[in-house]
């Protein structure tokens, strides 16, 4: 499984919030898969460029910085679905983990910036081949 993350967005790595530029092969990164947060080993880390940034602002005050084409978990009719950040709309319900608990946070504002964005590309083992799970956990 391979995915890009904004180079300035913190992730849970080795049990603590970590800048993507500090992540190395062999580190343990927190991912959501099979209805739980799991630790998986990073296989490879490279860098590249993205086409833009989307800031999603939740009613709780949370601000999540995403890449345009990054998939984000939302709640639709009581089920978790995944949508590209550029397609998230006002009123969509973001699924977030706060202190190990799934929370739902309605989107109250969206900012999009088309720009060249430095990204870190992570390769991790396939967490689930049967669903759209395996997403990286970010600190709140």
Residue pairs with C-beta under 8 A, 6 or more apart in sequence:
1 123
1 124
1 125
1 126
1 127
1 134
2 121
2 122
2 123
3 70
3 121
3 122
3 136
4 48
4 50
4 67
4 70
4 119
4 120
4 121
4 122
5 11
5 20
5 67
5 70
5 119
5 120
5 122
5 136
6 20
6 50
6 53
6 65
6 66
6 67
6 70
6 117
6 118
6 119
7 19
7 20
7 21
7 47
7 117
7 118
7 119
7 120
8 19
8 20
8 65
9 20
9 65
9 66
9 138
10 17
10 18
10 19
10 138
10 139
11 17
11 18
11 20
11 23
11 29
11 30
11 136
11 137
11 138
11 139
12 18
12 29
12 30
12 136
12 137
12 138
12 139
13 22
13 23
13 27
13 28
13 29
13 30
13 42
14 27
14 28
15 28
17 139
18 27
20 120
20 122
21 120
23 29
23 42
23 45
23 120
23 122
24 42
24 45
25 42
25 43
25 44
25 45
26 41
26 42
27 41
27 42
28 39
28 40
28 41
28 42
29 39
29 40
29 41
29 42
29 122
29 124
29 136
30 37
30 38
30 39
30 136
30 137
31 37
31 38
31 39
31 40
31 124
31 127
31 134
31 135
31 136
31 137
32 38
32 73
32 97
32 133
32 134
32 135
32 137
33 40
33 127
33 128
33 133
33 134
33 135
34 127
34 128
34 133
37 97
37 100
37 137
38 127
40 124
40 125
40 127
41 124
41 125
42 122
42 123
42 124
43 123
43 124
43 125
44 122
44 123
45 120
45 121
45 122
45 123
46 120
46 121
47 118
47 119
47 120
47 121
48 118
48 119
48 121
49 116
49 117
49 118
49 119
50 67
50 68
50 69
50 116
50 117
50 118
50 119
51 67
51 68
51 69
51 114
51 116
51 117
52 67
52 68
52 86
52 112
52 113
52 114
52 115
52 117
53 65
53 66
53 67
53 68
53 112
53 113
53 115
53 117
54 65
54 66
54 67
54 68
54 70
54 85
54 86
54 88
54 110
54 111
54 112
54 113
55 63
55 64
55 65
55 66
55 109
55 110
55 111
55 112
55 113
56 63
56 64
56 66
56 72
56 85
56 88
56 94
56 107
56 110
57 63
57 107
57 108
57 109
57 110
57 111
58 64
58 94
58 96
58 105
58 106
58 107
58 108
59 105
59 106
59 108
60 103
60 105
62 94
62 96
62 105
62 140
64 72
64 94
64 96
64 138
66 72
66 85
67 85
67 117
67 119
68 84
68 85
68 86
68 112
68 114
69 84
69 85
69 86
70 84
70 85
71 82
71 83
71 84
71 85
71 132
71 135
72 82
72 83
72 84
72 85
72 88
72 94
73 80
73 81
73 82
73 94
73 95
73 135
74 80
74 81
74 82
74 83
74 88
74 92
74 93
74 94
74 95
75 81
75 93
75 94
75 95
75 104
76 93
80 95
81 132
82 132
82 135
83 92
86 112
88 94
88 107
88 110
89 107
89 110
90 107
90 108
90 109
90 110
91 106
91 107
92 106
92 107
93 104
93 105
93 106
93 107
94 104
94 105
94 106
94 107
95 102
95 103
95 104
96 102
96 103
96 104
96 105
96 140
97 103
97 137
97 140
98 140
122 136
124 134
126 134
127 133
127 134
128 134
